[in-house]
């Protein structure tokens, strides 16, 4: 049975879990643009760790490492979003892809193929795939607008946060349900890419070896899967990128 470490000070936790920050930062570096400096992520993550150490309530029954990991990741993601690493034309192209997918799939009643999406956008298949390839290294930031901690970790996120709004908890539960349905509805190969990337934590090159395709092709499949999810979950796109929420009527 888990016993809360009530006698441990915040300073003890910061000292003990400082290596966790470095581990998470280097994991992020495999999924972000090359222009991101690992030292910036580590510094930001340490701030997240310090906040976690001072806000953690051991009487709530959650383990500190789980809680701290979520706060560290959240701090790093906020830093990446605020820095706005995505070039304007790349962002514009991805939004156009999302809108096209949403319109097509509503009309077709099924996932649209790459050829259908390219045709709807008046592009050659090669040009469309290049647009997907251009998003390489930026998908993590925007995928995590939806699920910053991973579905399995997010379940206990609010249990450890005494300041969490219970209505946001309900929103998150509803969101996870829709996200799961959205992933299940993806074409099989895109679904596999998502599972290998986010659950098994393989990089694009490793996924390419599993699927016997090029790293560039994996990037295209990943970008397209993200665009499909964003198209399906459009109501969940946060007005403030640091916060996930579903738009309410009248807002």
C-alpha positions in Angstrom: 0.0 0.0 0.0 1.3 3.5 -0.9 2.2 5.6 2.0 2.5 9.4 1.4 5.9 10.9 2.1 4.5 13.6 4.3 7.9 14.3 6.1 9.8 15.1 2.8 10.5 18.7 2.2 10.1 20.5 -1.2 13.8 20.9 -1.3 14.3 17.2 -0.9 12.0 16.5 -3.8 13.7 19.0 -6.0 17.1 17.5 -5.3 15.8 13.9 -5.8 14.0 14.5 -9.0 16.3 17.0 -10.8 17.5 14.2 -13.1 13.9 13.6 -14.2 13.9 17.1 -15.7 17.0 16.3 -17.8 15.5 13.0 -18.9 12.2 14.6 -20.0 14.1 17.4 -21.8 16.2 15.0 -23.9 13.1 13.0 -24.7 11.4 16.2 -26.0 14.5 17.0 -28.1 13.6 14.0 -30.4 10.3 15.6 -31.2 10.8 19.4 -31.5 12.4 21.6 -34.1 16.2 21.6 -34.3 16.3 25.3 -33.3 15.1 24.4 -29.8 18.0 24.4 -27.2 18.0 21.6 -24.6 19.3 23.9 -21.9 16.2 26.1 -22.4 14.0 23.1 -21.9 15.9 22.0 -18.8 15.7 25.4 -17.2 12.0 25.6 -17.9 11.5 22.1 -16.6 13.3 22.9 -13.4 10.9 25.7 -12.8 8.1 23.2 -13.3 9.7 20.9 -10.8 10.0 23.6 -8.2 6.4 24.5 -8.6 5.4 20.9 -8.4 7.5 20.4 -5.2 5.9 23.4 -3.5 2.3 22.6 -4.6 2.3 18.9 -4.1 -0.1 17.6 -1.5 1.0 14.1 -0.4 -2.3 13.5 1.5 -4.1 13.2 -1.8 -2.7 9.8 -2.5 -0.9 10.5 -5.8 2.8 9.8 -6.3 5.1 12.8 -6.6 7.0 11.5 -9.6 3.8 11.2 -11.6 2.6 14.7 -10.6 6.1 16.2 -11.2 6.4 14.7 -14.6 3.1 16.2 -15.7 4.1 19.7 -14.3 7.5 19.5 -15.9 6.1 18.5 -19.3 3.5 21.2 -19.0 6.1 23.8 -18.3 8.1 22.7 -21.3 5.1 22.7 -23.6 4.1 26.2 -22.5 7.6 27.4 -23.3 7.5 25.9 -26.8 4.0 27.3 -27.5 4.9 30.8 -26.2 8.1 30.8 -28.3 5.9 30.1 -31.4 8.5 28.0 -33.2 6.2 27.2 -36.2 6.8 29.3 -39.3 3.7 31.3 -40.4 3.4 29.6 -43.8 3.7 26.1 -42.2 0.9 27.0 -39.7 -1.2 28.4 -42.5 -0.8 25.2 -44.6 -1.6 22.9 -41.7 -4.8 24.9 -40.9 -5.7 24.6 -44.6 -5.2 20.9 -44.5 -7.3 20.5 -41.4 -10.1 22.5 -42.9 -10.0 20.5 -46.1 -10.0 17.2 -44.2 -13.0 18.3 -42.1 -15.0 19.3 -45.1 -14.1 16.2 -47.1 -14.8 13.7 -44.3 -18.1 15.3 -43.4 -19.1 14.9 -47.1 -17.7 11.4 -47.5 -18.6 10.0 -44.2 -15.2 8.2 -44.0 -11.5 9.1 -43.7 -10.4 10.9 -46.9 -7.4 9.5 -48.8 -4.3 11.5 -49.5 -5.2 11.6 -53.1 -8.7 13.0 -52.3 -7.3 15.6 -50.0 -4.7 16.8 -52.5 -7.3 17.0 -55.3 -9.6 19.0 -53.0 -6.8 21.4 -52.4 -5.9 21.6 -56.1 -2.5 20.2 -55.4 -0.5 17.3 -56.8 0.0 14.4 -54.4 3.7 15.3 -54.2 3.1 18.9 -53.3 0.5 17.9 -50.7 3.0 15.4 -49.1 5.7 18.1 -49.1 3.3 20.3 -47.1 3.0 17.4 -44.6 6.7 16.9 -44.6 7.3 20.6 -43.9 5.6 20.2 -40.5 8.3 17.9 -39.2 9.4 18.7 -35.7 6.4 20.9 -35.0 3.6 18.4 -34.5 4.3 17.7 -30.9 3.5 21.2 -29.8 0.2 21.2 -31.4 -0.8 17.6 -30.8 -0.3 18.3 -27.1 -2.8 21.1 -27.3 -5.1 18.2 -26.9 -3.3 15.7 -24.6 -0.2 17.1 -23.1 0.4 14.2 -20.6 -0.7 11.2 -22.6 -4.0 9.6 -21.9 -2.6 7.1 -19.3 -0.9 9.8 -17.3 -3.7 12.4 -17.5 -6.1 10.3 -15.6 -4.6 11.2 -12.3 -3.5 14.7 -13.2 -6.2 16.5 -11.3 -6.2 14.1 -8.3 -2.8 15.6 -7.4 -3.7 19.2 -8.1 -5.7 20.8 -5.2 -6.3 23.9 -7.3 -7.8 22.1 -10.2 -11.3 23.3 -11.3 -13.7 20.3 -11.2 -15.5 21.5 -14.3 -12.2 21.3 -16.2 -11.8 17.8 -14.9 -15.2 16.9 -16.5 -14.1 18.6 -19.7 -10.9 16.6 -19.8 -12.7 13.3 -19.2 -15.1 14.1 -22.1 -12.1 15.2 -24.2 -10.2 11.9 -23.6 -13.3 10.0 -24.8 -13.5 12.0 -28.0 -9.7 11.8 -28.6 -9.8 8.0 -28.2 -12.7 7.7 -30.7 -10.8 10.0 -33.1 -7.6 7.9 -32.9 -9.6 4.7 -33.4 -11.2 6.2 -36.5 -7.8 6.9 -38.1 -6.7 4.8 -41.1 -4.8 1.8 -39.9 -1.3 2.9 -40.8 -1.8 6.4 -39.3 -3.2 4.8 -36.2 -0.1 2.6 -35.9 2.2 5.6 -36.3 0.4 7.4 -33.5 0.7 4.3 -31.2 4.4 3.8 -32.0 5.2 7.5 -31.6 3.2 8.4 -28.5 2.8 5.1 -26.6 5.9 3.2 -27.6 7.9 6.5 -27.9 9.8 5.4 -31.0 11.3 8.1 -33.1 10.4 8.6 -36.8 13.4 6.6 -38.1 12.5 3.7 -35.8 8.9 3.8 -36.9 10.0 3.8 -40.5 12.0 0.6 -39.9 8.9 -1.1 -38.3 6.6 -0.1 -41.2 9.3 -0.5 -43.9 8.9 3.0 -45.2 11.2 6.1 -45.2 11.5 8.4 -42.3 10.0 11.2 -44.5 6.9 9.0 -45.2 6.4 8.5 -41.4 6.6 12.2 -41.0 3.9 12.7 -43.6 1.6 10.0 -42.0 2.1 11.6 -38.6 1.3 15.1 -39.8 -1.8 13.8 -41.6 -3.0 12.0 -38.5 -2.6 15.1 -36.4 -4.5 17.1 -39.0 -7.3 14.6 -39.0 -7.5 14.7 -35.2 -7.5 18.5 -35.1 -10.3 18.5 -37.8 -12.4 16.0 -35.8 -11.8 17.8 -32.5 -12.1 21.3 -33.7 -14.2 22.4 -30.7 -11.4 21.5 -28.4 -8.8 23.8 -30.0 -7.9 26.1 -27.1 -8.2 29.8 -27.6 -5.3 30.1 -25.2 -2.7 27.5 -26.4 -1.7 26.8 -22.8 -5.1 25.6 -21.8 -7.2 22.8 -23.2 -10.9 23.4 -23.2 -14.0 22.9 -25.3 -15.7 26.1 -26.6 -18.9 26.9 -24.8 -21.9 28.5 -26.5 -22.0 32.2 -26.1 -18.2 32.6 -25.6 
